[in-house]
Amino acid sequence: MTHRTITRDAQGTLTKLGQGGQGIVYRAPKVKTTFTDAMVYKEYKPQARINVNFEALSAMRTLVEDTLPYRDGQGLVSIAAWPCALVETATGPLGFVMPAIPDTFHIDLTTVKGVSRTPAEFQHLLNPPVVLTARGITITDVQRYQLLRKVAKALSFLHRIGVCVGDISPKNLLFSLQPRPAVYFIDCDAMRVNGVSVLPQMETPEWEVPAGEELATIHSDTYKLGLLALRLLTGDQHTKDIQHLPSTTPKPLRQLITDTLTNEPDRRPLPKAWTSVLSRAVEEAQHRAPIPQTPTPLKPAPRTHSPEPQPVVRSRPTTTPAYKRVAAKVSTSATLASAPMRTSSVPKSARTILGVAAAGFLILVVLIAWAASSGGGSSHSAPASKSSPTMSGHYIRAATNPTSGKSSDDDWHVTPCGDGCVSAATTLGGPAYGQAQLVNGAWTMDAGSDTALCLDGSSVPNAETTHYTRDPYTLAGTTQVTEKFAVCGASSPVSFTNNVQLRHVASRHDAADFAAELRADGISVSANDAQSLATWVCSQRAAGYTSPWLAQHIAYVDHYLYPQGVEIVSGSEYRFCASMQNG
């Protein structure tokens, strides 16, 4: 999207597609975005606009269009109907445009009225076999595990970029089984981004977190993942009884669901831990009963014959106790306005630290439990929270000064130094810049001799002290900088705060994990052969496998192989595949 906002009239002739309690959805024929050209427009009803935080809605647009790297933006749009631009008139904002639901997330559903094409809501899968058969739905255990793995991967990705879904329910989560299992979130304006919500947080009845728990957090999302897994595997819309799980449910997965639904919030296994367990469950189920063969899909029909874009509007649930709503608190430093105009004061060699605890390390705990259960020992795994959050490997941080808008990237190489301790260096194998400690659920570190960098290119050594704070799960945090004395032409020393977001750079081990997940989807690829993976991506496009499933895997291929010096996608899969064909 080239503009932050668009006018209502600029969308072309608006055709009503549907409506819900909050708003009306129209086809937006003249709106295009970086990632898709099938868009719809949600216009909030006048009474609903009173509760809409349009500033937070604008931040959602900024996240996908400006903040995230291209491959992460592509990955986000491939799994969610994400707000891509605000729509306004001279009197103010009215709503937003978002991608239409891709046709792959629709099914031909059989009811007493006949067969109709409808969005493939997860609620259709949470039924016993006799109902599935009557509805014309065929699904295997392998596909169930694959869908749950897709949900876990999607949640892990969303949490990494600071997004919590909040109201996870079988009506705002869609599925696809062809050409491969995939998932798609709708009602994204109900999500919480970096602690801020567009709408008051609410919950769907029978999908509530335990009483008194904060809504729209990593831990609440994880609880609802456990609830979804239980109800998908049992074919029951309402159960909370773990004893209802089928006897064929692998023991590690059974234990994972149990821990998720019974542990305290901060002791629940995070979504990253689910992916490994579910990959193993897929492999076991494939050996137990192979997936029916899927015919090679035909090339997609021309766009002029595509189905009508579907609205993604829902009525929000109406039952959530007021005490569960937690207002987002956003603070800004009062000293920012007085800060001299210069770049972020911390040098590129030492400007960020450890705002992340790698949730992936919880996988180790789950695997230990798996080994114990397989060996005939106790079926109860050790709680996932026994190990303190930690991090390890190569990280890149993006720091932004909220006042000037200037940002920069730095590299950090991190190693654990004990329970609740990590050491960071600015170069691989180099001397440690400092150690961060896990204090009250956040990584903190203080540095007392940072160098100030001025806009004129000069620098002042040993001029600043810096306090680092990072959330261990979202990888977001702040650096609070205090000058020891006046620098860069200022008349007095100042203090200011930079916003920071860290992301973990994938390793070869990550690439191997990715290849294993592709193989669990029935795709034969090499873990260490980038050219093989790249060729596979383009061959799937040529065979007619199109977005969003292909877009998801392109984003993953790019993410995992880019650190190895191979940029799989530079702008779009079309350009990449064309460049391969041209040599």
N, C-alpha and C positions, 0 to 999 in steps of 0.2 A: 504494500500500500504506500503510495507516494505522499499522501496527506494524512495528518493526524486526525482530521475530521472531514466529513463530507456532508453536503447538504442533502436534504430529503429528495429534492427534485433531481439531483445529479445521478440518482440510481436508475433512472429510466422509468418505464411504466411499471408500477407496483401491482403485482397480482397477489391477492390474499391466498395464503396456503393453509392457515389454521390459526387458532388462538387458544390461550390458556387464561389462568386467573390473573397473570401479571401483564400480559401483552398480546400483541397480534404479530404474526410472522408473514412476511411478504417475500416473493422472489425479487432479487435485486439484479436485473439482467445486465446492467452496465458497470457493475463493481467487479474489479479483479484484484487479486493480491499476489504477493510473491510466490505463494505456495499452491493456490488453487484459483480456478476461474468460475466455479459454481458457488454463488454466494446467496445468502438470504438475509433479510433485515428484520430484526426484532424491535418493535416499537412498544415501549412501556405505556400502559394505560395511564391516564392522568393521575388517578388515585394511587397507582403503584409508584410513580416517580417520587413521591414524598419520601420513600424509604430507600431510594437508590443513591448510593455514593458514586457519583459520576467521576470524581477524581480517582477513586479506586478502579473504576471501569477503564478509565484512560490509561492507568498503569498496567492493566492487563494487555491492552493493545501495544503499549511500549515494550513490554516484556518480549512478545513474539516478534515484533517488527524491528526493534532497535537494540534491545539488550542482549538477547541470546545469540550465540554464534549461529550461522546459517543452518548447520546440520541439526542443532538442538531445536531451532525454530521449525524446521521441517519435521522433526520427530514429534514435536508438540502438536502441530496441526494434523499429523497423521493419526493421532489417537484421540483428538478432542475437537469439538465444534467451538473453537476458541474465538473470543471477541477480537476482531482484526482492525476495526475502525469505529469511531463514534459517529453518530448521525445527529445533526443539529439543524435548527432553524434560527431566525433572528431572535427568537424568544428564549433560546437555550437548547440543551441536549434533549433528544427524544429517545434514543436507543442506540443500537450498535448493529454492525454487520458481522456475519460469521459464516464459515463454510456450511454448505448444505450437507446433509447426511449422505455419504457415498452409497451408491446402489448396492455395494457388497454387504452393507449392514442392513439389508432388507430381506425378508423371507416371504414365501407364499404360504400363508397360514390358512388352514382349513377350520372353519367354524360351521355352526348350523346354518349360517347365511351363505355358505359357499367358500370359495377360495379367494383371498384378497392379498394384495401386496402390502406389507406393513413393516414398520421399523422392527428390527430383530432385538427386542428388549429381552434382557436376561430373565425376566419373569416367566417367559414362555418355557425356559429350560428347567425351572424349579418345580417340576411336576413328576408324578410317577409314570412308568413306562406306558400304561394304558392311555393316559392323557396325551403324552408325547405322540403316540401312534395316531390317535384321533386327530391331532393337530397337523399331522404330516411332517413331524420332526424326527429325524434320525440322528442320534449322537452316541458315540462310544465312550468308554471310560478314558481311552487315550485322549480323545478330543476334550473331555471335561478337564483333565489334568493340563492339557495344553492351554485351554482358555484361562484357567486359574493362573498358570505361569505368565501368560500375557498380562493379566490384571496386576500380578505382583511386580512384573517388570515396569509396567506403566506407572504404578504408584511409586516405585523406587526412583524412576526418572522424574516424576513430578515433585517429589520431596527434595530431590537434589537441586531443582531450580527454584525452590521456595514455595511450591504450590501444595496445598492440602485440599482434598476433594470435599470433605465434610459430609455432605448428604449422599453417601454411597447407597444406592438402592437398586433393585432390579428393574426400575423403570427409567432411570437415567444412565444406565450402562447398556450398551449394545454389543452384539456378538456377530461374528462371521465364521463360518466353517469352510468356506470355499474362496479361493483355492487353498488357503491354509487358515487355521484358527487365528482370529484377531479380535480386538476389542476397541470400543470407541465410546468416549464420554460425551454426554450432552448436558445441558443446563450448567454450562461452565461459569456463567455469571454468579452462580451460587457458591463457587469455590473461594478459598481464602489464599491470598497471595502475599507472602512476606508479612503475615499477621494481620492483614487488612482485608475486609470483606466488602463486596459491592452491596449485598443485601444482608439483612439480619440472618444469622445462622439458625437453621431449622433442621428438623429430622423427619424422615418418613416414618409413620407409625410401624411398629414392629421391627424397625431397623435402628433403634436408639442405642446409644452407648449406655453403660451402667450409670445409674442416677448420680448426679453431682459432678460428673466428669466434664471437662472442658470440651467444647465442640470444635470440629475442624482442626485437628492436630494430627501429627504423624501417628500418634498412639490411637486416636479414634479411627483414623483410616485403617490402621492395622486390625483393630477389633472387627471392623465391618468386613475386611477381607476374610477373616476367620469365619464370620457368620455366612458370608457368601459361599465359601468353600463347603461348609457343613450342609447348607441347604441345596447346593448344586449336586453334591455327591449323594444326598439322601433322597432327592426329588421331592422336597417338602418346602412349601412357601413359608412356614411358620416355626419350624422346630428350632429349639436351642439345646436339645439333648444330644450330647456327643455319642451316647450309646446307640443312637439311630444310624450311625455310619455303617456302610456295608462291610461285611467281613473281608472283602477283597481290598479294602483301603490299606495301603502300606503302613506299617507301624510308625515309621518316622513322620509321615504326613498326619496320621491320627494324633500323634503326640504334639505335633506343631499346632494343629487346630485346637487341641486341648489347652496348651500353654497360652495361645492367643486369646482364648475366650475366658480363661480363669485367672490368669496372672494380673497383677497390678499393672496399670498403664505403662510405666517405665520398664517393666520386665517382659513385655510382649515381644516375641521375635519379630523383627522388622521385615518389611517386604523383601528386602535383598536376600534375607535368609530363606525365604520361601522358594526362590527361583531354583536353587540347587536341589532342594528336596523334591520339587515338582519335576525337574528334569529326570531324576532317578525314577520317579513314579511313572513317567511317560515310558521310559525304557522298559521297566518291569511289565507294564500293561501291554506294550507292543509284543513282548515275548509271550505273554499269556494269550493274547488274541489280537492278531494283526488288524490294522485299520483297513477297511474296504478301499480298493483302488479307486482313485479319483481320475476321471478322464481328463486329458489335456484340454485346457480351456481354449475356446476359440478367441481370435483377436476381437478386441472390443468393437462394438458397432460405432459408427460415426456419432459424434456428439448430438447431432440433430435428432437422433432416434433414442437418446438417453431418457430414462424415466424422469418424471417431474422431480425437481429438488424437494426434499421433504422438510417440513418445519421442525425445529428443535425447541419447541416451547412446551412448558409444563406448568401446571398449577402447583405452587409450592405447598408442602404439607402444612397443616395448621396446628399441629399439636407438638409443642416443645415448651417445657417449663421455662419460665423466665430466668430461673437461677442458673440454667445451663448456658445462657448467653454470656459470653465474655467479650467485653468491648476491646477492640484493638487499640493499643496505645502507641502513638507515634510521637517521638520527641525529636527536637532539633536543638543544636547547640546555639545558645544565644550569642556566642562569640564569633559565629561564622561571618556575620555581616562585617565585623571589624577586621577580619583577617586580611593581610596584604595580598594583592593579586600576584600569586605565584603558584607553581605547580605543587602537587602533594609533597609535603615537606620531607617525607621519609624517602631515602634513596632507593633506587630500583634494586639494589642489592640487599636491602633490609627494610621492606616497607609493609610486610604483612606477615601474619602468623596464624596458622592453625585454627581456623574457625570450623573445623570439621572433625567428626568422629566417624570413621569409616564403618557404616552400618554393615558393610559386607563381611566384616570380621565375625559377625554373629553366625555366619555360615559354619564356621569351625565348631561352634558349640552344638549346632544341629547335627553336624556330621558325627561328632563324638557320640551323641545320643543314638544316632542311627547304628553305629558300630556296636554299641552296647545292646541295643534291642536285637540286632541280628545275631549276636553271639550268645543269646539265651539269657542275658542278664536282665536286670530290671527294665521294665518298659517305660520308666519315667526318666526323661532326660533332665540334665542339670538346667536350672533356669538360665535363660539367655543373658540375664543381667549380671551373672556372676563375674564376668569380665567387664572392666570399665571400658567405656568407649575409647578407641585409639585410632591412629591413622598411620599410614606408612606409604612411602613412595614419592612420586613426583606430582606436585600440585602447581596450578597456575591461578594467580589471584588477579581480579580486576578491581581496582580501587577508584572510586569516584568522589570528587569533592562536590557536595550538594549545592554549594553556592556558585562555583565557577562552572560546574558541569564537566571539568577536565577529568580524564581518566587515564590510567596506565595499567600495564600488565607486568607481572614479575613471576619468576620461577622460585619455587621452594622445594627442597628435598628433605623429607621428614623421616625420622626413624623413632620407634618407641624407645623410651629410656626408663621403663618401669610402669607400675600400675598408676594410671592417671597422669602420665608424663610422656611428652614427646619432645624431641630435639630437632631443630630446624637449621638448615644451612642454605645459603643462596646458590651454591654450586654442588654438583654431585660429588660426594666424598670430601667436600671442603670443610673448613672449620665451622663449628656451630655458631649461629648468630645468637641463639638463646634457647631456653627451655620453656615450654608452656605446661601449665598445670591445669587439671580438671577441677574447677572450683564451683560448687553450687550448680552443676550441670552445664557449665560453659568453660571453654578453653580460654585461659587468661595468661598474659605475659607482659612484663614491663621491660622496656629498653631505655637506658639512660644516656646514650651517647650517639644519637642519630644525627645525620647531616641534613641541613636545610638546603633545598634546591630553589633558586630564585628564577624568575621569568627571564632575566637577562643572561642566563646561562651560568652565573656564578654559583658557588656553593659555600656553605659555612659549616665546617666540621664541629661535632660535639655541641650542637646548638639546641637540640630538642630532646625531650623525653617523650616516650610513646607508650600508651597502654592499649594492649590488644585484647579484644573480646570476640569470641566466635561461638555461634550455636553449633553443637556437635553433630547435628543432623542435617540442617538446611545448608550448611557451609556459608552462611551469611553472618556478617558481624560489622564491627566498627574499629577504627583506630583513632584514639583520642590523643591528639598531639598538643604538647605544651612547650612553648619556647622558653629557654633559660634566659635569653636576653633578646633585645630587638635585633632583627635581621632583615635583609632584603629591602632596606630603605624605610622600614617602619619606624615610627617614633617610640614604640613600646612593644614589649613582647606580647604575643597573643596566643590563644588556644583555639583549636578547631577540631572538627570530627570528620573523618572520611568514611564513606560506606564501602564495604568490601564484600565480594563474593568469590569464594574459592571453588575450583572444580578439579577433580582428580584426573590426571592424565593416564590413560589406559596403558597397560603393559602387554608384553607378549602372552603372559598368562591369561589376561583378559581376552585376548584374541582367541586363545584356545578354548576358553569358556564359551565365547560367542559361537565358535564353530561347532562345539558340542550341542549348543542349543539349536542350531540349524539342523544338525543331524537328528535331534529329537523331533524336529518337524518333518523328518523324512528327506532331508536335503543332504546329499553327499558332497562335502567340501573339505579342503585341507585347512588345518589350523594355521599354518605358517606360510601359506602360499597366497600372497596378496593378489597376484595376477589371476589365480584360480577363483578367488572370491569375486573379483571385479568382473571377470568373464561370466560368472554365474549371474550376477546382477543384470547384465545386459541381455543374456540369453533369456532370462525370465521376462524382461520387457518385450523382447521379440516374440515370445510365445503368447503374449497377451496378458501376462500377470501385471496388472496396473495398480496404482495407488488405491487404498492406503497401505495394503499389505507390503507392496514392494517398497514404498516410501519408508516404511518402518525399517526394513532390512537395509536399505541404502544408508539411512542415518546410522544404523548400528555398524555397518561395515566401515563407513567413514570414520566414526568415532573410535573404533578399536584399532584401525590400521594407520590412521593419520600419525600417531606418535612413532610409528615404525618408518616414517618417511614416505608413506604412500598415501596421497590424498585421493581417495576414491571418487568423491563428488566435489566439484567446484562450481556451485551455482545450481545445477540441476542434473538429474539423471539423463535427460535428453542430450545435453551437451557432452556429458561424460561418455555415454555410449557411442555418440557420433565421433568423438575423438578417438575412441578405440578402433572404430571401423576405418578411420582414416590413417591408421598406423601409429 
